[in-house]
Amino acid sequence: MEGWSTRRRRAKASVSLILFIVVTLIGQTKAEETQTVSPLDTNSNAIVSRIAFGSCFNQSAPQPQPIWESIIGFDPQVFIWLGDNIYGDNKRPVRVCGRERTVGPWKNIERFFPSTEDELSRRYTATKSNPGYTRLRQRYPEVSVIGTWDDHDYGLNDAGKEFPYKDASQQILLDFLDEPHNSPRRKQGGVYTSYMFGPPGKQIKVILLDTRYHRDPLFSDGTMLGEAQWSWLEKELNGPQSEITIIASSIQVVSNLSAIFQPLFYMESWSLFPKERRRLFNLIDSSKREGVMFISGDVHFGEITRDDCGAAYPLYDLTSSGLTQAVERTVPKALAFAIRFMAWIAPSTKRVFSPNCRFRSCTYGLPNFGAIEIDWEATPPMVKLEVRDEFGRAAIPVEFPLSDLRQPEEQQPRSKTGMRGGQDWKYYKQHCLPESELPWFTKYRIALILVAFAAGSTMLLVLVVKKAVSGGKMFIKKFKVD
């Protein structure tokens, strides 16, 4: 009897121990599911005064890449990946004729096509193991790395909600960003999220948008963010206040370069979805949130633009693109002047011009990164927005007091064009008119100049050929006579 009782007590103890372990594990799992992890949880009260960001990084770009040392030298407390963090899709050669025609009126196959999941992961690994980026990551927790995506790391050029592999791409991106396995970003549709940095009185909120997962086709004027993300964004903007709010969009918000480069080509931006852009500006305005600014990438050059009619105060958009991919790198160095000339003569009603810019166009078409500095000790605090070159030098600088991004004490009435009255608002006039409403000749002068150049070149070529043929005939005739 005693032996049987002993075995029964041991069995009960074993069962109790197993139940205890199971309950404990379930409890831990539930706790993990509800936990929100911030990249600066261990340093949440640190004052953030320097933020760097970059986009358009080709994992196969040749070394050395001095831009990473320049970013590290800037000593940012936050680094933001703004999209095209890798080039994960593939492209076929440009062909107008042949069996696979990728461009032109007889196009029969798409030029871009997606990679496999394994290949996408390998390309992220190549970026993550980049020596310069590795040194930046090693500075954690002094540097927090966060990010969103654009089309090439999403999986396909210009893709939106129709992309069939977006859920797999989402998990691979979050792995690259070291997102915790219990993060809400792994369970929602899209990679949008937000972070709050700094102590009360010096707080910076960073809102990362997802302009891919829910986006309707281009030129549809449909949705950019999808209703779920719009509802989330409304809560974020109407939530706890911060001195500065940075809205990170992978594509440009303020600029509308497509309006002046069509019909030659277009650039993805919020301007291709005018209803959504109005909705975004109206949401910022109605939330009464102060200190809002945008950062963006995608276009392979840097610029700073501003919209003075979207809200009660100017909305800046600091565009930096790219870390390796840059428009001047697509042509021989001898032709770089042509790109700079076109950038100079291109009309822009939203670009911020300054005598301190490297070039007169106040654009920068070589590798660059974005830099934001806040001098919290100044009265009032000062904000400096810069596009910096690969050696860390400012190519496009703009500086203003943080008080410029505040609701006016008395709301000025708007005119029919959207401008607010009052002497101070005369300064903002050039940053109010949309590029699409410019006079026809001004708006399309780039296209007209290029067409005239092509026509002149063709005529010159015809004259040269005609002269050569005529000279050849005369030579043959003379040769026969001799």
Secondary structure, DSSP 8 states (H G I E B T S, - for coil): -HHHHHHHHHHHHHHHHHHHHHHHHHHHHHHHHH----TTGGGTTS---EEEEE----TT--S--HHHHHHHHH--SEEEE-S-SS--SEE----SSSSS--SSTT--S-SEE---HHHHHHHHHHHHT-HHHHHHHTTTTTSEEEE---HHHHTSTT--TT-TTHHHHHHHHHHHTT--TT-GGGTSSS--EEEEESSTTS-EEEEE--SSTT---TTS---SS-HHHHHHHHHHHTSS--SEEEEE-SSBSS--THHHHTTT----BGGGSHHHHHHHHHHHHHHT--SEEEEE--SSSBEEEEESSSSSS-EEEEE---SS--GGGGS-GGGHHHHHHHHHHS--SSB---TTSSSTTS-B-SSEEEEEEEETTSSS-EEEEEEEETTS-EEEEEEEEGGGGS--SS---B-TTS-B-SGGGGGGGGGTS-GGGS-HHHHTHHHHHHHHHHHHHHHHHHHHHHHHHHHHHHHHHHHHH-
